[in-house]
Amino acid sequence: MIYDKKKFSEEGLFIDVKYDFTNYGGRWYFGAKTYSFPPREHNLKGTMRTLDRADGEVELEYGLMDKSGRTFFDDSKSFVFDEENMPSKRKHEEIDVYYLAYGRDYFACLRDFYKLSGAVPLLPRYALGNWWSRYWKYSEESYIELLTEFEKRNIPFSVAVMDMDWHIVDVPMESGGGWTGYTWNNDLFPNPERFLSWLHEHNYHVTLNVHPASGIRNFEKMYKDMAEYLGINPDSKKTIEFDMTNKEFVEAYFKFVHHPHENAGVDFWWIDWQQGNNGGASGIDPLWMLNYFHFKDMEKRGRRGLILSRYGGLGSHRYPIGFSGDTIVTWKSLEFQPYFTATASNVGYTWWSHDIGGHMNGYKDNELALRWYQFGVFSPINRLHSSSNPFCGKEPWNYPEPYCSDMEKILRFRHALIPYMYTLNYRCHCEHIPVIIPMYYYYPFEEKAYSYKNQYFLGSEMLVCPVTTKIDEDSQKSGEECFIPAGIWTDIFTGDVYNGGKNGKSQILCRNLQSIPVLGRAGAIIPLASECGSNDIINPKKVDVVICPGASNTFVMYEDSGDGFDYEKGEYALTEFVLDWNEDKAKISIDVSGDLSVIPRNRKYRFILRGFARGIRFENADNAKYDIKTNTWTVTCNCDGASELEIFADNEENNLVYNGENVNDKIYDFLLQAQMDNNDKRSIYRLFTSGENKNVIISNIMSMKLNDKVTAAIIEYLLR
């Protein structure tokens, strides 16, 4: 950095960097007008405040990550906190700028940004289960009836969201309308305490929607007490104006408006601020203040901070979770959301919550709804939501079979994922690793990692490729072109094994309705809760450990009480799973340390060895079964928290990895379901059973002039 110790200027302050990834050179000049720096086309983007009314792609704000290897942002206009810890405008003009130069070590860039601005908080465990939400005029009776139906079907939810109709909404416009409200509608909820008690007894955590802009009006239950506290004559019926820059208002806002609801059983708040940037002090975004004060107030009351709110700009990662807004129900909206979710990590904002299934308008499409469900399960927060249109409900039973059963199954899988997701939550908080990781973080010098925008890593173990296109009628599969990085990758659902070779490869991955491509990296270790039909999200008594072949690996599962701050005193447990890998033998070991009181006694472990060869024998196994359709061994053993399972190849190839031995059976099953010419089916099957090598089969398939999606699905069986 070269600085002449004078007023900052283009000539007197500039920075050179070692690595030059662009044609623009490696020098940055302060305030340069001529050459925009960094070049905008190289920026990997961040996120934006809301997706309200979005129907597909929207323009995103710029992020911290840049292919040029450096970036810059100006924080000079943001508010500060005064001596009383209240938001305040800066007292004089300042220059507050940041220059980040990390080459393409995006993890390092994000780690230092978190060190500078504060870490992502540790979310409570219940936030990671399924959320039920809908803009609908429920009553106590109808809401309990709905949740009871979910329970009968063994569909788990951990969060019950009440949109705005929980409070009085029939307010004349001359009195401000019905969006803002804090008083239960007793026509719908005659006994709110009883209703909240029922929800908690059934293991739901509760959030209520609020739109605070209109202040506290005279019809609200808490108006009299709050007015007197603030020195306002209640008989005047004067509205208590919303002003989060006023310390007395903030104190009264929580004391009279929110704490009584929380004492009755409300766990956290959905802050649905939509009223622009006016909120008391000019230049201070009221959304920022709402997010900050609500989050900190929860922490003061001994709970981990949690809100559902809108993104307020760089630094908002300190107050999760984000509500991305009211999208249109279309395939275009779904197609954009995986990319939108991944790029948010480029500004440290890793906890987006979308309206899974889309919010409003659009059209009914059973397949679209299921694909959105599947993406939601592999997104940070899985919150089903929809508008008050009576035809937009996301209840699985609103859809015919097989969609209904598939929706129910994938929702159960989300709760199975909680042990893994909670560990990612802890890693993000302590190690500054985002939950959703763009491909290029792991492969910064591989151009294809930037090209396939809808792929992302869910933590360290899984590469997710959401399906965002309709099924092809002939093949009965959807095909998504994906980048498979170097090495071995195993689909955690199908058990199919893919080899990216030394440099990685592009390939179309075809899936039926029941699954999307979710590839475990070589040696992936994914802990799951094995029984997931109830709303209970406590640390499980039975754990399934999904293991993918191909490399040695260690995964440390984190567990604590799920809420509060006792973990800061050391009240947490670490379960270390180790895979010691060789081509012909492997060993899986478990070691538990820390505070064992947070783990159920006599916990049982089951190993799900996905993508392994059939010819295997085990040492120390009580029982082992092989599923040829998913290339999976299910192994139980008497694990006491410090046990080992040894695995030996027992086949001609002397290899533990599935080698495509039953590919003819798989192609037969595919052709049986394909909606295409029967003679073509027979010709294809004869090719596979002919004994010819793969190149000959591929050449013949290509010459048949089949539907492109059919060809892609067939080729996939040969190029794994």
C-alpha positions in Angstrom: 0.0 0.0 0.0 1.4 3.4 -1.1 0.1 6.4 0.8 1.5 10.0 0.8 0.1 10.8 4.2 -2.1 13.5 2.7 -5.9 13.7 2.1 -6.9 10.5 0.4 -6.6 10.8 -3.4 -6.2 8.7 -6.5 -2.6 9.7 -6.8 -1.7 9.5 -3.1 -3.3 6.2 -2.1 -3.1 3.0 -4.1 -2.6 -0.7 -3.5 -0.7 -3.3 -5.5 -1.5 -7.0 -5.2 0.8 -10.0 -5.9 -1.7 -12.0 -8.0 -3.1 -10.7 -11.2 -6.2 -12.7 -12.3 -7.6 -10.2 -14.8 -6.5 -8.0 -17.7 -7.1 -4.9 -15.6 -3.8 -5.1 -13.7 -3.2 -5.5 -10.0 -3.3 -1.9 -8.9 -6.2 -0.2 -7.1 -6.4 3.6 -6.8 -8.5 5.3 -4.1 -11.5 7.0 -5.7 -10.5 6.1 -9.2 -13.2 7.2 -11.7 -11.6 5.9 -14.9 -11.3 2.2 -14.3 -14.0 0.9 -12.0 -12.4 -1.4 -9.5 -12.9 -4.2 -9.1 -14.2 -4.7 -12.6 -17.9 -5.4 -12.1 -18.0 -8.3 -14.5 -15.6 -10.2 -12.2 -17.7 -9.8 -9.0 -19.4 -13.0 -7.9 -22.4 -11.1 -6.4 -24.0 -11.2 -3.0 -27.7 -11.0 -2.2 -30.5 -8.4 -2.0 -33.2 -7.2 0.4 -36.2 -9.1 -0.9 -37.5 -11.2 -3.7 -41.0 -9.8 -3.4 -42.9 -10.2 -6.6 -39.9 -11.8 -8.3 -40.6 -14.2 -11.2 -37.2 -15.6 -11.9 -33.9 -13.9 -12.0 -33.3 -10.5 -10.5 -30.2 -8.3 -10.3 -28.1 -9.0 -7.1 -26.0 -6.6 -5.1 -22.2 -6.9 -5.3 -20.5 -9.2 -2.9 -17.1 -9.6 -1.2 -15.9 -12.3 -3.5 -14.4 -11.4 -6.8 -12.6 -13.5 -9.4 -10.0 -10.7 -9.7 -8.8 -11.7 -6.3 -9.7 -8.4 -4.5 -12.6 -6.2 -3.8 -13.5 -3.0 -2.0 -16.5 -1.7 -0.1 -17.4 1.7 1.4 -19.1 1.7 4.8 -18.8 5.5 5.3 -22.6 6.2 5.3 -23.7 3.5 7.8 -25.0 4.5 11.2 -23.0 4.0 14.4 -24.0 3.4 18.0 -23.8 6.2 20.6 -22.7 6.1 24.2 -26.1 4.6 25.2 -25.8 1.9 22.6 -28.5 3.5 20.5 -28.3 3.9 16.7 -27.1 7.3 15.6 -26.0 9.1 12.5 -22.3 9.9 12.3 -21.5 13.2 13.8 -19.2 14.3 11.0 -18.2 13.1 7.5 -15.9 10.2 7.6 -14.1 7.8 5.2 -14.7 4.2 6.4 -13.5 1.9 3.6 -12.3 -1.7 3.3 -10.1 -3.3 0.8 -10.0 -7.1 0.7 -7.3 -9.0 -1.2 -7.3 -12.8 -0.9 -6.5 -14.1 -4.4 -9.1 -16.8 -4.7 -9.0 -18.0 -1.1 -12.7 -17.2 -0.6 -12.8 -19.0 2.7 -10.1 -16.8 4.1 -11.9 -13.7 2.8 -15.1 -14.7 4.6 -13.3 -15.7 7.8 -11.6 -12.3 8.1 -14.8 -10.5 7.3 -16.5 -12.3 10.1 -13.6 -11.4 12.4 -14.0 -7.8 11.4 -17.8 -7.6 11.6 -18.8 -10.4 14.1 -19.6 -14.0 13.7 -22.8 -15.7 12.6 -24.7 -16.6 15.8 -25.4 -20.2 16.8 -29.1 -20.8 15.9 -31.3 -22.8 18.2 -31.7 -26.4 17.1 -35.4 -26.1 16.5 -34.8 -23.6 13.7 -33.3 -26.4 11.5 -36.5 -28.5 11.3 -39.5 -28.0 9.0 -41.5 -24.8 9.4 -45.2 -24.6 8.6 -46.3 -21.1 7.5 -49.2 -19.7 5.5 -50.9 -16.4 5.1 -54.3 -17.7 6.1 -57.1 -16.7 8.5 -56.7 -19.7 10.8 -58.6 -20.2 14.0 -57.4 -22.0 17.1 -59.5 -25.0 16.0 -58.5 -25.0 12.4 -54.8 -24.6 13.1 -54.8 -27.4 15.6 -56.8 -29.6 13.2 -54.2 -28.9 10.5 -51.2 -29.8 12.7 -53.0 -32.9 14.0 -53.3 -34.1 10.5 -49.6 -33.6 10.0 -49.0 -35.6 13.1 -51.3 -38.5 12.0 -49.3 -38.7 8.8 -45.9 -38.7 10.7 -44.9 -35.4 9.0 -42.6 -33.5 11.4 -42.5 -29.8 12.0 -40.5 -27.9 14.6 -41.8 -24.3 14.0 -45.4 -23.1 13.7 -45.6 -19.7 12.0 -48.6 -17.5 12.5 -49.0 -14.9 9.7 -50.7 -11.6 10.4 -54.2 -12.8 10.9 -53.4 -13.9 14.4 -54.0 -10.3 15.4 -56.9 -7.8 14.8 -56.8 -6.8 11.2 -60.2 -5.3 10.5 -59.1 -1.7 11.2 -60.4 1.2 9.1 -57.8 2.8 6.8 -58.4 6.1 8.4 -57.0 4.5 11.6 -54.0 3.1 9.7 -55.3 -0.2 8.4 -54.8 -3.7 9.7 -51.2 -4.6 8.8 -49.8 -3.5 12.1 -51.2 -5.2 15.2 -50.3 -6.8 18.5 -53.6 -7.9 20.0 -54.9 -11.4 19.5 -58.1 -11.7 17.5 -60.3 -13.3 20.2 -62.9 -14.3 17.6 -60.4 -16.7 16.1 -58.3 -17.3 19.2 -60.5 -17.0 22.3 -57.8 -18.3 24.6 -54.3 -17.6 23.2 -52.5 -19.1 26.2 -54.3 -22.3 25.8 -53.5 -22.4 22.1 -49.8 -21.6 22.7 -49.6 -24.3 25.4 -51.0 -26.9 23.0 -48.4 -26.0 20.4 -45.6 -26.4 23.0 -46.9 -29.6 24.3 -46.7 -31.0 20.8 -43.1 -29.7 20.4 -43.7 -26.8 18.1 -41.9 -23.5 18.5 -44.0 -20.4 17.7 -43.4 -17.2 15.8 -45.9 -14.4 15.2 -45.8 -12.0 12.2 -45.6 -8.3 12.9 -45.6 -5.2 10.7 -44.5 -2.5 13.2 -44.6 0.7 11.0 -48.0 2.1 12.2 -46.9 2.2 15.9 -49.2 1.3 18.8 -52.8 2.4 18.3 -55.5 3.0 20.8 -57.4 -0.2 20.2 -54.4 -2.4 21.2 -54.6 -4.3 24.5 -51.3 -2.8 25.8 -52.0 0.8 24.6 -53.0 2.3 28.0 -50.0 0.9 30.0 -47.6 1.8 27.3 -49.0 5.3 26.7 -48.8 6.1 30.5 -45.2 4.8 30.6 -44.3 7.2 27.8 -46.2 10.2 29.3 -49.0 10.1 26.8 -52.6 10.6 28.0 -54.4 7.4 27.0 -57.7 9.4 26.8 -56.2 11.3 23.9 -56.2 8.0 21.9 -53.1 9.4 20.2 -51.1 6.8 18.3 -47.7 5.9 19.9 -45.4 6.5 16.9 -43.0 3.9 15.9 -39.4 5.1 16.5 -36.6 2.7 17.2 -34.2 5.6 17.6 -36.0 6.7 20.8 -34.6 4.8 23.8 -37.8 5.2 25.8 -39.9 3.9 22.9 -37.6 0.9 22.5 -37.9 0.0 26.2 -41.6 0.3 26.2 -41.9 -1.6 22.8 -40.4 -4.7 24.4 -41.8 -4.3 28.0 -45.4 -3.9 27.0 -45.8 -5.2 23.4 -43.5 -8.2 23.1 -42.5 -9.6 26.4 -46.1 -10.4 27.5 -46.5 -12.5 24.4 -43.2 -14.2 24.9 -44.1 -14.9 28.5 -47.3 -16.6 27.2 -45.3 -18.8 24.8 -44.2 -16.9 21.7 -40.6 -18.1 21.0 -39.5 -15.4 18.4 -40.9 -12.9 16.0 -41.3 -12.6 12.2 -40.5 -8.9 11.6 -42.2 -8.3 8.3 -41.0 -4.7 7.7 -42.0 -3.4 4.3 -42.4 0.3 4.8 -39.2 1.7 3.3 -36.4 3.5 5.1 -38.2 5.9 7.3 -38.1 5.2 11.0 -37.3 8.1 13.3 -33.8 9.3 12.5 -33.1 10.3 8.9 -30.6 8.0 7.3 -31.0 5.0 9.6 -32.8 2.0 8.2 -35.6 0.9 10.6 -35.2 -2.6 9.4 -31.6 -2.6 10.8 -32.8 -1.4 14.1 -35.7 -3.9 14.4 -33.4 -6.8 13.6 -30.7 -5.6 16.0 -33.0 -4.8 19.0 -35.2 -7.9 18.6 -32.2 -10.2 18.3 -30.4 -8.7 21.3 -33.5 -8.7 23.4 -33.9 -12.4 23.0 -30.3 -12.9 24.1 -30.9 -10.7 27.2 -33.7 -13.0 28.1 -31.5 -16.1 28.1 -32.5 -17.4 24.6 -30.3 -17.6 21.5 -31.2 -14.8 19.3 -33.5 -15.6 16.4 -35.7 -13.5 14.1 -37.3 -14.0 10.8 -36.8 -10.8 8.9 -35.6 -9.1 5.8 -32.0 -8.6 4.7 -30.7 -5.2 5.9 -27.4 -5.0 4.0 -23.8 -6.0 4.6 -23.4 -7.2 8.2 -27.0 -8.6 8.5 -25.5 -12.1 9.1 -25.4 -11.1 12.7 -29.2 -11.2 13.0 -30.5 -14.3 11.2 -32.8 -15.6 9.8 -33.6 -14.0 6.4 -37.1 -14.0 4.9 -36.6 -13.7 1.2 -40.1 -12.5 0.3 -43.1 -13.2 -1.8 -42.1 -14.9 -5.0 -44.3 -15.9 -7.9 -45.2 -19.6 -8.2 -43.3 -20.5 -11.4 -40.5 -22.7 -12.6 -38.4 -19.6 -13.2 -38.7 -18.6 -9.5 -37.5 -22.0 -8.4 -34.7 -22.0 -11.0 -33.2 -18.8 -9.5 -33.4 -19.7 -5.8 -30.5 -22.1 -5.6 -28.1 -19.6 -7.1 -29.6 -16.8 -5.0 -29.1 -18.9 -1.8 -25.5 -19.8 -2.6 -24.3 -16.3 -3.6 -25.6 -14.9 -0.3 -22.6 -16.6 1.3 -20.5 -14.0 -0.6 -21.6 -11.4 1.9 -21.6 -13.8 4.9 -25.4 -14.2 4.8 -25.8 -18.0 5.1 -29.3 -18.4 6.6 -31.9 -17.6 4.0 -35.4 -18.8 4.4 -37.6 -18.9 1.2 -41.3 -19.4 0.7 -40.8 -23.0 -0.3 -43.3 -23.7 -3.1 -43.5 -20.1 -4.0 -45.8 -17.5 -2.4 -48.5 -16.2 -4.9 -50.0 -16.1 -8.3 -48.4 -18.4 -10.9 -50.0 -21.8 -11.4 -50.6 -25.2 -9.9 -48.0 -27.7 -11.0 -47.6 -30.8 -8.9 -44.1 -31.5 -10.2 -43.0 -27.9 -9.5 -44.2 -28.1 -5.9 -42.4 -31.4 -5.3 -39.1 -30.1 -6.8 -39.4 -27.0 -4.6 -39.9 -29.2 -1.5 -36.8 -31.1 -2.5 -34.7 -27.9 -2.8 -36.1 -26.7 0.5 -34.9 -29.7 2.4 -31.4 -29.0 1.1 -31.6 -25.3 1.8 -30.6 -23.5 5.0 -34.2 -23.2 6.4 -37.1 -25.2 5.1 -40.2 -23.0 5.5 -43.3 -23.9 3.6 -45.4 -20.8 2.9 -48.1 -19.5 0.5 -50.6 -16.7 0.1 -54.2 -16.5 1.2 -55.4 -17.8 -2.2 -57.4 -20.9 -1.3 -55.8 -22.8 -4.1 -52.2 -22.1 -3.0 -52.0 -24.3 0.1 -48.8 -26.4 0.4 -50.3 -29.3 2.4 -49.0 -32.5 0.8 -52.5 -34.0 0.7 -53.5 -31.2 -1.7 -51.5 -33.1 -4.3 -52.2 -36.5 -5.9 -50.0 -39.6 -5.6 -47.1 -40.1 -6.0 -46.5 -36.4 -5.2 -48.1 -36.5 -1.8 -46.1 -39.5 -0.5 -42.9 -38.1 -2.0 -43.5 -34.7 -0.2 -44.1 -36.5 3.1 -41.0 -38.6 2.7 -38.7 -35.6 1.9 -40.0 -33.6 4.8 -39.1 -36.5 7.1 -35.7 -36.5 5.6 -35.2 -32.9 6.6 -35.6 -33.8 10.2 -33.2 -36.7 9.7 -30.7 -34.2 8.5 -30.8 -32.1 11.7 -27.7 -33.7 13.4 -25.7 -32.8 10.2 -27.3 -29.4 9.9 -26.7 -28.5 13.5 -23.1 -29.4 13.1 -22.9 -27.0 10.1 -24.6 -24.4 12.3 -21.8 -24.8 14.9 -19.0 -24.8 12.3 -20.4 -21.6 10.8 -20.5 -19.9 14.2 -17.1 -21.1 15.4 -15.0 -21.8 12.3 -16.6 -19.2 10.0 -17.5 -21.7 7.3 -20.8 -20.9 5.6 -23.6 -23.5 5.6 -24.2 -23.1 1.9 -21.0 -23.0 0.0 -20.7 -22.0 -3.7 -18.8 -24.4 -5.8 -15.9 -22.1 -6.5 -14.9 -21.9 -2.8 -13.6 -25.4 -3.1 -12.5 -25.2 -6.8 -11.5 -21.5 -7.2 -9.3 -22.2 -10.3 -11.8 -24.4 -12.1 -13.9 -22.3 -14.6 -16.7 -24.8 -14.5 -17.2 -24.2 -10.8 -18.3 -20.7 -11.8 -20.4 -21.7 -14.8 -22.8 -24.1 -13.1 -24.5 -21.6 -10.9 -27.2 -23.8 -9.3 -24.8 -26.2 -7.8 -23.6 -25.7 -4.2 -22.2 -27.6 -1.2 -24.3 -28.1 1.8 -21.5 -28.2 4.3 -18.4 -30.1 3.6 -19.9 -33.4 2.7 -22.6 -33.0 0.1 -22.8 -31.4 -3.4 -26.4 -30.5 -4.2 -27.8 -30.1 -7.7 -31.4 -29.1 -7.4 -33.8 -30.1 -10.2 -35.4 -27.0 -11.7 -36.8 -28.4 -14.9 -39.8 -30.5 -15.8 -39.6 -34.3 -16.4 -39.2 -35.4 -20.0 -42.3 -37.4 -21.0 -40.3 -40.0 -22.9 -37.6 -40.7 -20.4 -39.7 -40.0 -17.3 -36.7 -38.2 -15.9 -35.4 -34.6 -15.4 -31.9 -33.9 -16.6 -29.7 -31.3 -15.0 -26.3 -30.6 -16.5 -23.8 -30.5 -13.6 -20.1 -30.3 -12.9 -18.7 -33.3 -11.2 -15.3 -32.4 -9.7 -12.3 -34.6 -9.7 -12.5 -37.8 -7.7 -15.2 -40.2 -6.7 -18.7 -38.9 -5.9 -21.7 -41.0 -4.7 -25.4 -40.1 -4.9 -26.7 -40.4 -1.3 -30.1 -41.5 -2.6 -29.5 -43.8 -5.6 -26.1 -45.1 -4.5 -24.7 -44.5 -8.0 -21.0 -43.7 -8.1 -19.5 -41.1 -10.5 -15.9 -40.5 -11.3 -14.8 -37.0 -12.1 -11.4 -38.2 -13.2 -8.4 -36.0 -12.5 -9.8 -32.7 -13.8 -13.6 -33.0 -13.3 -16.2 -33.3 -16.0 -19.6 -32.0 -17.1 -22.4 -34.5 -17.1 -26.2 -34.5 -17.4 -27.6 -36.2 -14.2 -31.1 -37.6 -14.8 -33.5 -38.2 -11.9 -37.0 -39.4 -11.6 -39.6 -37.6 -9.4 -38.3 -39.2 -6.2 -34.9 -37.7 -6.0 -32.5 -34.9 -7.0 -28.7 -35.3 -7.5 -27.1 -35.0 -4.0 -23.5 -36.3 -4.3 -21.4 -37.2 -1.3 -17.7 -36.4 -1.8 -15.2 -39.3 -1.6 -15.2 -40.4 2.0 -18.3 -38.3 2.9 -19.6 -38.9 6.5 -23.2 -37.7 7.1 -24.8 -38.3 10.5 -28.6 -38.6 10.4 -31.4 -39.1 13.0 -32.8 -42.6 12.2 -36.4 -42.1 13.4 -38.0 -38.9 12.1 -41.8 -39.0 12.3 -42.3 -36.8 15.4 -41.8 -33.1 16.0 -39.2 -33.8 18.6 -35.8 -32.5 17.5 -33.7 -33.5 20.6 -30.4 -35.3 20.1 -31.4 -38.7 18.7 -31.1 -42.0 20.5 -30.5 -43.7 17.2 -28.0 -42.3 14.6 -27.6 -43.4 11.0 -24.2 -42.6 9.6 -24.2 -42.4 5.8 -20.7 -43.1 4.4 -19.5 -42.8 0.8 -16.5 -44.6 -0.5 -13.2 -43.3 -2.0 -11.1 -41.5 0.6 -10.2 -41.2 4.2 -12.2 -38.6 6.1 -13.1 -37.3 9.5 -16.4 -35.7 10.5 -17.1 -34.4 14.0 -20.7 -34.2 15.0 -21.6 -31.4 17.4 -24.4 -31.6 20.0 -25.5 -29.5 22.9 -28.8 -28.7 24.7 -30.2 -27.0 21.5 -30.8 -23.5 23.0 -29.3 -21.1 25.6 -25.6 -20.5 26.2 -24.5 -23.4 28.4 -22.4 -24.6 25.4 -20.1 -21.6 26.2 -19.3 -23.3 29.5 -18.3 -26.5 27.8 -21.6 -28.3 28.0 -21.5 -29.9 24.6 -20.4 -33.2 23.1 -18.3 -34.1 20.1 -18.7 -37.4 18.2 -15.8 -38.0 15.9 -16.4 -40.4 13.0 -13.3 -41.5 11.2 -13.0 -43.3 7.9 -9.6 -44.8 7.3 -9.7 -45.8 3.6 -7.8 -48.1 1.3 -8.9 -49.6 -1.9 -9.4 -53.1 -0.5 -10.1 -52.4 3.1 -11.4 -49.6 5.4 -12.0 -48.9 9.0 -14.8 -46.8 10.6 -14.3 -45.7 14.1 -16.3 -43.6 16.6 -15.0 -41.6 19.5 -17.2 -39.5 21.8 -15.8 -36.7 24.0 -17.0 -33.7 26.0 -20.1 -33.5 28.1 -21.8 -36.8 27.6 -24.9 -35.7 29.5 -26.2 -34.0 26.4 -26.3 -37.4 24.5 -28.9 -40.1 25.1 -27.6 -43.0 27.1 -27.0 -46.3 25.2 -27.2 -44.5 21.8 -27.2 -46.9 18.9 -25.4 -46.4 15.6 -26.1 -47.8 12.2 -23.8 -47.5 9.2 -25.3 -46.8 5.8 -22.5 -47.6 3.3 -23.8 -46.0 0.1 -22.1 -46.8 -3.2 -20.1 -49.8 -1.9 -19.5 -53.0 -3.8 -21.5 -56.1 -3.1 -18.5 -58.3 -2.4 -17.6 -57.2 1.1 -17.1 -58.8 4.4 -17.1 -57.1 7.9 -15.4 -57.5 11.2 -17.3 -56.5 14.4 -20.7 -56.3 12.6 -23.8 -57.7 14.3 -25.8 -57.6 11.1 -25.2 -56.6 7.4 -27.7 -56.4 4.5 -27.1 -55.3 0.9 -29.6 -53.4 -1.2 -28.7 -54.0 -4.8 -30.9 -51.2 -6.1 -29.1 -48.5 -4.2 -25.7 -50.3 -4.0 -25.9 -49.9 -0.2 -24.8 -51.9 2.8 -26.7 -51.4 6.1 -24.6 -52.5 8.9 -25.4 -52.6 12.6 -22.8 -53.2 15.4 -22.6 -53.0 19.1 -21.2 -49.4 19.3 -20.5 -48.0 22.7 -19.2 -44.6 21.6 -15.6 -45.9 21.0 -16.0 -48.7 18.5 -14.6 -49.8 15.2 -16.0 -51.5 12.1 -13.6 -53.1 9.7 -14.5 -53.6 6.1 -12.7 -55.9 3.6 -13.1 -56.3 -0.2 -14.2 -59.8 -1.0 -14.5 -59.6 -4.8 -12.4 -60.2 -7.9 -11.6 -56.5 -8.4 -10.4 -56.3 -4.8 -12.1 -53.0 -4.5 -14.7 -51.6 -2.1 -16.4 -49.2 -4.5 -19.5 -50.2 -6.6 -18.3 -50.9 -10.1 -21.5 -50.9 -12.1 -21.9 -54.7 -11.8 -25.8 -54.5 -12.0 -26.0 -51.8 -14.7 -28.1 -54.1 -17.0 -30.7 -54.4 -14.3 -30.7 -50.7 -13.9 -31.1 -50.0 -17.6 -33.9 -52.6 -17.7 -35.8 -50.8 -14.9 -35.3 -47.5 -16.7 -36.5 -48.8 -20.1 -39.5 -50.5 -18.4 -40.8 -47.1 -17.2 -39.8 -45.0 -20.3 -42.6 -43.8 -22.6 -41.0 -44.7 -25.9 -41.0 -47.1 -28.8 -40.8 -50.7 -27.6 -38.6 -51.8 -30.4 -36.1 -49.1 -29.5 -36.2 -50.3 -25.9 -35.4 -53.9 -27.0 -32.5 -52.7 -29.2 -31.0 -50.6 -26.4 -31.3 -53.5 -23.9 -29.6 -55.9 -26.4 -26.7 -53.4 -26.7 -26.2 -53.4 -22.9 -26.3 -57.2 -22.7 -24.1 -57.8 -25.8 -20.8 -57.7 -23.9 -19.5 -54.9 -26.1 -17.4 -52.2 -24.5 -18.8 -48.8 -23.4 -17.6 -46.9 -26.4 -19.3 -49.2 -28.9 -22.6 -49.1 -26.9 -22.4 -45.3 -26.8 -21.7 -45.0 -30.5 -24.7 -47.2 -31.3 -27.0 -45.3 -28.9 -26.0 -42.0 -30.5 -26.8 -43.3 -34.0 -30.4 -44.2 -32.9 -31.6 -40.6 -33.0 -33.5 -40.9 -29.7 -35.0 -38.1 -27.7 -32.1 -36.0 -26.3 -33.3 -36.6 -22.7 -33.5 -40.4 -23.3 -30.0 -40.4 -24.8 -28.7 -38.5 -21.8 -30.3 -40.9 -19.3 -28.9 -43.9 -21.1 -25.4 -42.4 -21.4 -25.4 -41.6 -17.7 -25.5 -45.3 -16.9 -22.3 -45.8 -19.0 -20.3 -42.8 -18.0 -20.4 -43.1 -14.2 
